[in-house]
Amino acid sequence: MSEKRMFGGLAFLVHGNLAVSASSQGGLLLRIDPAQAESLVNQQHVRRFEMRG
């Protein structure tokens, strides 16, 4: 596991892949099982991460 600054905060990578990122603005970005995405997004305070183009 390694740490890297990204997305305006600190990210933790496992074998080079993002696992979790903590934003300096209080957000938390998690890598999840795609099969669980719809049920998780329907919960309060949860939304999909959108890359800015």
N, C-alpha and C positions, 0 to 999 in steps of 0.2 A: 504494500500500500504506500502511496505517496501523496504529498500535499502540493497544491499548485494554485496560484492566484488566478481566478477567472470569474467571469460573470459578476464583477464588482464585489467579490468576496473570496472565500477560501474553499477550494474544491478538494475532494478526496478521491483518488483514483485507485482502482484495483486492477492490476495487470494492464495499466494504461487506459482503462475505461472509466469514465465518470461514474461514481456510485452515489455521491451526495455532495451538495454545495451549499454553504451557508453564506447568505448575502449580508453585506454590511448594513443593509436597510431592514433586516429582520426576516427576510424570506428564506425558505428552505427548498432546495431543488433536490428531488429524489429520482433515482432511476428505478423503475418498477417493471413488473411483468406486464407486457402489453395486454394480456388477456384480462387483467384486472383494472385497466385504465378507466373504462366507462363507469364502473361502480365507484371508483375512488374519486373521479372528477365530480360526481354528483353530491359529494359531501361538502359541508359548510367550510369555507376558507380554503378550498382546494380548486386549482385551475391548471390548465395545461401551460407549459412553458412555451413561449413564443420567441423564436430568434428574430432579431431585428435585421432587416435586409439592407 
